[in-house]
């Protein structure tokens, strides 16, 4: 049974973790915070505020509510820099998942082209088809998380540039401008590596889809023999994909460390 005031962790749609409490009825309760109107983006203060868990996630998902989302998160002490690091961590983890899934898909394909007489071809085809679908889902997840990284990075760098104009101390402004340039350079290297890794998934997906479609209507030993020659090409594509993923993951880990994450 929930205890009033007992700390809990709430994780909105983008993966950020917020510490909050539960009231006596077990409802999640967050600190007093401005609730933004998506239409006018004006803060309205409430003396007490119970936020429905989906609220912050909804703000994050709606393009028109991004400023409201970031404002709400900052009211909880979570700034764009923190959100960026968290999203990079999430994108990195999705790349790890995708790397493992594509390796599994390759093994499933090998099991089909190296089948032994008497094997159940329909079961093997179904396993390959499921593996292709999981690979496509993993690729979509990677793309979505990279998009989320780029979204918050754009907002962070725009805000940083605006704030440079607010300095009265030239030395501090110059130091901040240099830090901005360094951070943006590291970010651009990292996101370029992420996009290369993302692009490396498509040749594998295309090849797997071709095999699945072909086998769907030609499920026999002769058809299996006809696709055996494609195995080496798919294996090379998966090897390149895994190499690109590992380079991208290394760039993400370096960026996270330099930003003070984890």
N, C-alpha and C positions, 0 to 999 in steps of 0.2 A: 504494500500500500504506500502511496506517495506521501512524503512528509513535507509539511509546509516549510519553505525556505531551503529545502535540500537542493544543493547545486546539481545541475544537469548540463549536458552539452547539446546544443542545437546546431545542426549542420544544414544550412540552406542549400538551394539547388546548385550553386557553383562550388560547393565543397568547403566554404569557410566555416570555421568552428567558433561558436559564440557561447560563452558561459552565461547561464541564466538559472532560474529557480522554478520550482513547482509550488503552486498554492495548495491549500488544504484539499481542494477538489482534484488535484493532480494535473491542473492545466499549466502549460509553460508560461512563465511570467518573465518579461524582460524589463530592464531599467527604464525609467521615464525617458522618452526619446521623441523627437519631432516626427510626426507622421506627415509625409508629403502627399500633396495632391498631384497626380500625374498631369492633370490638365494645366494647372497654373504653376506647379513646382514651388508652392509656398508652404513654409512650415506652419503647422498648427500644433501648439503645445497642449498636452493633456496632463492633468494632475496625476492621474494614474493611467496606465495603458497596458492592456493585455493584447499582444500581437499574435494573431493567428500564425502558426508556423509557416504556412505557405506564403505569407505576405512578402517577406524579403526575397524569396525565390521568384515570385511573380514580378517584382520590380526589376530583378536582374534580367528576366527573360524579355521584358518589353522594351523595345528600342526607345520609346518616348519617355520611359521612366528611369533611364540609366542615371541621370543626375540625382533623382530622388533616391535611388538605390545606394549610390555612393555616399550621399549625404546621410542616409540612415545608418550605413555601416560606420561612417566616421563618428557618428554620435555614440557608437559603442566602442570607439577607440580603434577601429579597424580601418586603416587608410589604404589608398589605392596601391601604394607600394606593397603592403601586406597582401592585398588581394592578388596582385600580380605574381608574387612569389608562390602563393597558394595555388594559383591556376597553373603555373609552370610545373609545380609538383604533380598536379593532377594529370596534366598532359604527358609528363614523363611516365607516370604510372600506366597510362593508357597505351603508350608506346611499348612498354614492357609487355603488357597483356597481348598487344597485337603481334609482337615478335614471337611470343610463345604460340599464339594461335596459328600463325602462318607456318611455323615449323611443324605443328601438328597436321595442318592441311597437306603439307608435303609428304608426311608419313602416310597419310590416308591415300594420297594419289599413288605412292609407291606400292601400297598394298593391293591396289587395283591392277596396276600394270604388271606386277610380279605375282599375280594370282596363280594358285596351284589347281590342277584339274580336280574337279569335284567341289570347288569353292562355290558358295552361294553368291552369285554375281549381283543379284538384286540387293542383298544386304550390304555388299561392298559399295554399290552405287549409292544407296541411301546414306551410308556413312560419309562418303565423299561429298554428296550434296549438302548434308548438314554442316560439314566442315567448311565448305565454300560459303554457306550462308553466315556462319559464325565469323569467318574471315571478313566478309563484307561488313558485318555489324561492327567488328573491331576497327576496321578502316574508317567507318563513319564516325565512330566515337573519337578517334584520333583527330580527324578533321574538325569536329565540333569543339574539342578542347583547345586546339590551336587557334581557332577563330576567337574563342573566349579570351585567350592570352592576348591576342592582337587588339581586341576591343578595349581591355583595361589599360594596356600599354599606351595606346593612343591617347586615352583620357589623362593618364598620368603625365606623359611628356608635355601635353598641351598645358596642363595645370602648372607644371614646373616652369615652363617658358614664361607664362603669364606672371608668375610670382617673382621671376628675376627682375621685373620692372619695379617691384615694390621695395627693393633694397635701397637704403640710403648710404650704406657703407660699400664703397666700390670693391674693396678687397674681398669682402664676404660674397658679393655678387659674382665676382670673377671665380671664386672658389666653387660656388654652387654651379656656375655655368660649366666649369670644367668637369665637375662631377656628373652633371647631366650628359655631357658629351660622352664621357667614359661609359656611363650606364647604358646610353642608347647604342653605342658601338657594340657592347657585349650582348645587348638584347638582339640587335640585328643579326649578329653571327649565330646566335642561338635559334632564332625563329627561322632563319634561312636553312639551318640544318634540319629543323623540324619539317619544313616544307619539302625538302629533298627526300626525307624519309617517307613522308606522306606520298609523294609522287612515285616512289619506288614500289609502293603497294599495288598500283594499278596494273602494271604488266602481269603480275602474278594473279590478280583477280580476273583479268581478261582471259588468261590461259586456263585457269580453273573453270571458269564459266563455260568456255568452249568445250572442255572435256566433259563437263556435266551434261551440257545440252546434247552432245554427240552420243554419249552413252545412254541417255534417256530413251532414245529411239533405236539404239543398236546394242542391246545388252546381250552380247554373245562373245565367244572366244575370238572370233575373227575381228570384231570391232576393237576389243582390248588390244590385240596385236597391232592394229593400225595406229594406235596412239602411243605405243611404247617408245617410238622415236622422239616424242615430245618431252619425255621425262628429263633428259639432260638439260634442255632449255629451261624448264620450270625450276629444276634444282639450282641452276645458275642464277635465275631471277630471285629465288628465295634467299640464296646466299648473299646477293647484293643487297636485298631488302634488309636482312639482319645486320649487315655491316653498316648500312645507313642508319638503322635504328640505334645501333650501339653508339655511333658517332653523335647522333642527336641527343641521346640520353646523357652522354658524357658532357655535351655542351650545356644541357639543362642543369646537371648537377653542379657544374662550374658556376653557372649564373646564380643558382640558388645560394651557393656558398658565399659568393661575392656580395650578394644582397643580404646576407645575414640570416638566411632561412635554415630550417631544420636544426 
